[in-house]
């Protein structure tokens, strides 16, 4: 019975990883193609649907960690996925005024390259039980450049969206109301940006330690 559950788990994780890999591959293809043909102003329109699907699918990874399908700690997975969902839905989807900004291109390219490598790595691992050494190196090395470029794009787009948050008061709730509760999306976004200050070096340090552990283990193998 335990063996059957293990097979089911591998089949499910294989399908999940390859499906999301395909989504991010579309994002990268459309982004690069649009940059060449039309310029950065049109990148968001080209990648919108696969970006939303691929990024939102990552919510399942929190569930995977909670139920023990994967060994990744939820404490590391949750903040990264939450920040990306915030930028995807709370910024890009919610404020069309910033969709033509050049940082959209750097954002989706940084995200998509990172995720194409990551999901193919885990897809091969679940499907065939191994990953080539070059892909292992990419998995634990490309973040050295792509993580800073992605974070810079996330913070920058949030910052540039803030004047529109304040002007439109989108997602804000004012008193008085039946719930006797108020919420200001503009100030909530300031808090989000503040969390990036301690959160970014913490996650970067965690990934550096994971890189050292994974590459040293590969050398001994």
C-alpha positions as CSV (number, residue, x, y, z in Angstrom):
1,X,0.0,0.0,0.0
2,X,2.8,2.4,0.9
3,X,4.5,1.6,-2.4
4,X,1.3,2.4,-4.3
5,X,1.0,5.7,-2.5
6,X,4.6,6.5,-3.4
7,X,3.9,5.8,-7.1
8,X,0.8,8.0,-7.0
9,X,2.7,10.8,-5.4
10,X,5.4,10.6,-8.1
11,X,2.9,10.6,-10.9
12,X,1.1,13.6,-9.4
13,X,4.3,15.6,-8.8
14,X,5.6,14.7,-12.3
15,X,2.4,16.0,-13.9
16,X,2.4,19.1,-11.7
17,X,6.0,20.0,-12.4
18,X,5.8,19.5,-16.1
19,X,2.5,21.3,-16.5
20,X,3.9,24.4,-14.7
21,X,7.1,24.1,-16.6
22,X,5.1,24.4,-19.8
23,X,3.4,27.5,-18.5
24,X,6.6,29.2,-17.7
25,X,8.2,28.2,-21.0
26,X,5.3,30.0,-22.7
27,X,5.9,33.1,-20.6
28,X,9.5,33.2,-21.6
29,X,8.8,32.5,-25.2
30,X,6.2,35.2,-25.5
31,X,8.2,37.7,-23.5
32,X,11.4,37.3,-25.7
33,X,9.4,37.2,-28.9
34,X,7.4,40.4,-28.0
35,X,10.6,42.2,-26.9
36,X,12.1,41.5,-30.3
37,X,9.1,42.4,-32.4
38,X,7.2,45.0,-30.5
39,X,9.2,46.3,-27.5
40,X,8.8,46.1,-23.7
41,X,5.5,48.0,-23.7
42,X,3.6,45.0,-25.1
43,X,5.2,42.2,-23.0
44,X,2.5,42.2,-20.3
45,X,-0.3,41.7,-22.8
46,X,1.6,38.8,-24.5
47,X,2.3,36.9,-21.3
48,X,-0.7,37.7,-19.1
49,X,-2.7,34.4,-19.4
50,X,0.2,31.9,-19.0
51,X,1.8,34.1,-16.3
52,X,-1.4,34.2,-14.2
53,X,-1.9,30.4,-14.6
54,X,1.7,29.4,-13.9
55,X,2.2,31.8,-11.0
56,X,-1.2,31.0,-9.3
57,X,-0.5,27.3,-9.6
58,X,2.4,27.7,-7.2
59,X,-0.2,28.0,-4.4
60,X,-0.3,24.2,-4.6
61,X,3.3,24.1,-3.4
62,X,2.2,25.4,0.0
63,X,-0.2,22.5,0.2
64,X,2.5,20.1,-0.9
65,X,4.7,21.2,2.0
66,X,1.9,21.1,4.5
67,X,0.9,17.5,3.7
68,X,4.4,16.3,3.3
69,X,4.4,15.6,-0.4
70,X,7.7,17.6,-0.7
71,X,10.4,18.3,1.9
72,X,10.7,22.0,1.2
73,X,9.8,23.9,4.4
74,X,6.6,26.0,4.2
75,X,8.5,28.8,6.1
76,X,10.7,29.3,3.0
77,X,8.0,28.6,0.4
78,X,5.2,30.8,1.8
79,X,6.9,34.2,1.7
80,X,8.2,33.8,-1.8
81,X,4.9,32.6,-3.3
82,X,3.0,35.2,-1.3
83,X,5.2,38.1,-2.6
84,X,4.9,36.8,-6.2
85,X,1.1,36.5,-6.0
86,X,0.9,40.0,-4.5
87,X,2.9,41.4,-7.5
88,X,1.0,39.3,-10.1
89,X,-2.5,40.0,-8.8
90,X,-2.2,43.0,-6.5
91,X,0.0,45.0,-8.8
92,X,0.1,43.9,-12.4
93,X,-3.5,42.8,-12.6
94,X,-4.9,45.6,-10.5
95,X,-3.0,48.6,-12.0
96,X,-3.0,48.7,-15.8
97,X,-1.0,51.9,-15.7
98,X,2.3,50.2,-15.0
99,X,1.9,47.3,-17.4
100,X,4.0,49.0,-20.0
101,X,7.0,49.6,-17.7
102,X,10.3,48.1,-18.7
103,X,10.5,46.4,-15.2
104,X,7.6,44.1,-16.3
105,X,10.0,42.6,-18.9
106,X,12.9,42.1,-16.3
107,X,10.3,40.6,-13.9
108,X,8.8,38.0,-16.2
109,X,12.2,37.0,-17.7
110,X,13.8,36.6,-14.2
111,X,10.8,34.6,-12.9
112,X,10.4,32.4,-16.0
113,X,14.1,31.4,-16.4
114,X,14.2,30.6,-12.7
115,X,11.0,28.5,-12.8
116,X,11.8,26.7,-16.1
117,X,15.0,25.5,-14.5
118,X,13.4,24.6,-11.2
119,X,10.3,22.8,-12.5
120,X,12.4,20.8,-15.1
121,X,14.8,19.9,-12.3
122,X,12.0,18.5,-10.1
123,X,10.1,17.1,-13.2
124,X,13.1,15.0,-14.2
125,X,13.7,13.9,-10.6
126,X,10.1,12.7,-10.1
127,X,9.7,11.2,-13.6
128,X,13.1,9.5,-14.0
129,X,14.6,9.6,-10.5
130,X,17.6,11.6,-11.4
131,X,18.8,15.0,-12.7
132,X,21.8,15.8,-14.8
133,X,24.7,17.6,-13.0
134,X,24.5,20.6,-15.3
135,X,20.8,21.1,-14.4
136,X,21.7,20.7,-10.7
137,X,24.3,23.5,-11.1
138,X,21.8,25.8,-12.9
139,X,19.2,25.0,-10.2
140,X,21.4,26.2,-7.4
141,X,23.4,28.9,-9.2
142,X,21.3,31.0,-11.5
143,X,19.5,32.6,-8.5
144,X,22.7,34.4,-7.8
145,X,21.7,36.8,-10.6
146,X,18.1,36.2,-11.2
147,X,16.9,36.5,-7.6
148,X,18.3,40.1,-7.2
149,X,16.9,41.1,-10.7
150,X,13.5,39.6,-9.8
151,X,13.3,41.3,-6.4
152,X,14.4,44.6,-7.9
153,X,11.6,44.4,-10.4
154,X,9.0,43.4,-7.8
155,X,9.9,46.3,-5.5
156,X,10.2,48.7,-8.4
157,X,6.8,47.9,-9.9
158,X,5.2,48.1,-6.4
159,X,6.7,51.5,-5.9
160,X,5.6,52.8,-9.3
161,X,2.1,51.5,-8.7
162,X,1.7,53.3,-5.4
163,X,0.6,56.7,-6.8
164,X,-2.3,54.9,-8.5
165,X,-3.2,53.0,-5.3
166,X,-3.5,56.3,-3.5
167,X,-5.4,58.1,-6.2
168,X,-7.9,55.3,-6.9
169,X,-8.1,53.9,-3.3
170,X,-8.6,50.5,-4.9
171,X,-9.1,47.6,-2.4
172,X,-9.3,50.2,0.5
173,X,-12.1,50.2,2.9
174,X,-13.1,53.3,4.8
175,X,-15.0,53.9,8.0
176,X,-17.8,53.9,8.9
177,X,-19.0,50.5,7.5
178,X,-21.0,47.5,8.8
179,X,-17.8,45.6,9.7
180,X,-16.4,48.5,11.7
181,X,-13.1,47.9,10.0
182,X,-10.8,50.0,7.8
183,X,-8.1,49.0,5.4
184,X,-5.8,51.0,3.2
185,X,-4.1,49.1,0.3
186,X,-1.6,52.0,-0.1
187,X,-0.3,51.7,3.5
188,X,-0.5,47.9,3.3
189,X,1.9,48.1,0.3
190,X,4.3,50.2,2.2
191,X,4.3,47.4,4.8
192,X,5.0,44.9,2.1
193,X,7.9,46.9,0.9
194,X,9.2,47.1,4.4
195,X,9.1,43.3,4.8
196,X,11.3,43.0,1.7
197,X,14.1,44.7,3.7
198,X,14.7,41.8,6.2
199,X,13.0,39.2,4.0
200,X,15.3,39.5,1.0
201,X,18.6,38.8,2.7
202,X,17.0,36.0,4.8
203,X,15.7,34.2,1.7
204,X,19.0,34.9,-0.2
205,X,21.0,33.5,2.7
206,X,18.8,30.4,2.8
207,X,19.3,29.8,-0.9
208,X,23.0,30.2,-0.5
209,X,23.1,27.6,2.2
210,X,21.0,25.3,0.1
211,X,23.4,25.8,-2.8
212,X,26.4,25.0,-0.7
213,X,24.7,21.8,0.6
214,X,23.5,20.6,-2.7
215,X,26.7,21.2,-4.7
216,X,29.0,19.7,-2.0
217,X,26.7,16.6,-1.9
218,X,26.9,16.3,-5.7
219,X,30.7,16.5,-5.6
220,X,30.9,13.6,-3.1
221,X,28.5,11.4,-5.2
